[in-house]
């Protein structure tokens, strides 16, 4: 399965007058590197949060930010003292009526009066707090996973397109390669005849040289292995498991086979095909760097 390593997710949860939000981002990284920024109220659950994220995403540099609207660093919740506000409004109305004053009370003025707001310790238990955290972080991860999968679909289309290009060039190599030993043999005999003129060539010695030359030019095994790697690559991107690391390893093997074919070819047509193959393998490698 192809899933991009870059993504973003956001979620909010409001319960009992408290609003909790989580924002998670992911970028490329060889391993799972998780950082959490949150109020002290949440620090008790940081290990559980990390485990929750790690169970969802195998690779990437993941940054989670949690905010608890109205919550203090020690877990207090900012509340309005409604009885105090009612008393302020009542007394101000009395003053206005008694002294014939114009109404000048607005929200900003009211909010600046003493004791309108106060910090109160939350009555949430650890279980209730973790339940809220688990839901909001889980929803943010779900949203990021959906984004990563959408980007993964685009990556998969591009990877398959490049695999098709490599396959086409490999077919050209496989078609051309079998005729190379015969051509090289004829060329060797013609050169020897021209150089040695009337000297008779020893058949055994000539056979040995031809056998060595054919072995140096034969790239059948490399073509077969490269074709097998291409099939395995496609199976991995279509399969159920996240395969970023395996795809990286396969690309190393594919590049090794392409290099060997190129070193054995000694042929313009095959060399051109190998150049295209290596270019596409490099483009595949660049794309796979963003695959989880």
Buried (B, 14 or more C-beta within 10 A) or exposed (E): BBBBBBBEBBBBBEEEEBBBBBBBBBEBBEEBEBEBEBBEBBEEBBEEBBEBBEEBBBBBBBBBBBBBEBBBEEBBBEEEBEEBBEEBEEEBEEEBEEEEEEEEEEEEEEEEEEEBBEBEEBEBEEEEBBBBBBBBBBBBBEBBBEBBBEBBEEBBEEBBEBBEBBBEBBEBBBEBBEEBBEEBBEEBBEEBEEEEEEEEEEEEEBEEBBEEBBEEBBBEEBBEBBBBBBEBBBEBBEEEEBBBBBBBEBBEBBBBBBBBBBEBBEBEBBEBBBEBBBBBBEBBBEBBEBBB
